[in-house]
Amino acid sequence: MRTEAQHLARLLAPDPSAPYLCSAPLAPADPVGPRPDDELLAWARDDAQYEHALHALASGEVYTLTVTDYDAVYSVRAYPLRACSPSLLPAPAGRRSYAPARAGRHRMPRRWRSPF
């Protein structure tokens, strides 16, 4: 999550000397205006905020980090992953994980007798 926050901060405030910006018209930003890139970088550096996010995910909650600009709202969301249920885990070694061949609908096909 820290890496994603840093990546988004670089996208919101790219280095003015980047080669792809050499012909772009650049204007200085308002120094007292909102800086969502600074908020994202501050979050990525703050160990307490990162631990808070990890605890929220560990307890099964969605973690959302939201920063705002003049005319935009940026949200980074992380969703907890569900643990596999025991029925989805592989069977222990030495035990069958499938039904026997002649049980249920998985019977062996009938062999037709030849009339000769």
NORGIDA-V507543 format. One line per field, one symbol per residue. phi: phi as a letter, one per 30 degrees, with the letter a starting at -180 (. if undefined). psi: psi as a letter, one per 40 degrees, with the letter a starting at -180 (. if undefined). Layout:
BEGIN
phi->???
psi->???
END
This chain:
BEGIN
phi->.dddddddddddbdddcdedcdcddcbddddcddbddddddddddddddddedddddddjcdcbcbbbbebbbcbccbcdcddddedcddddeibdcbdeeccidcddddcddddc
psi->ddddddddddddgihdeideedeihiiiihdeiigdddddddddehddddddddddddeeihhhhhiiadeihhhhihhihiiiideeiiiiheiheiiidfiaefiiiihhihe.
END
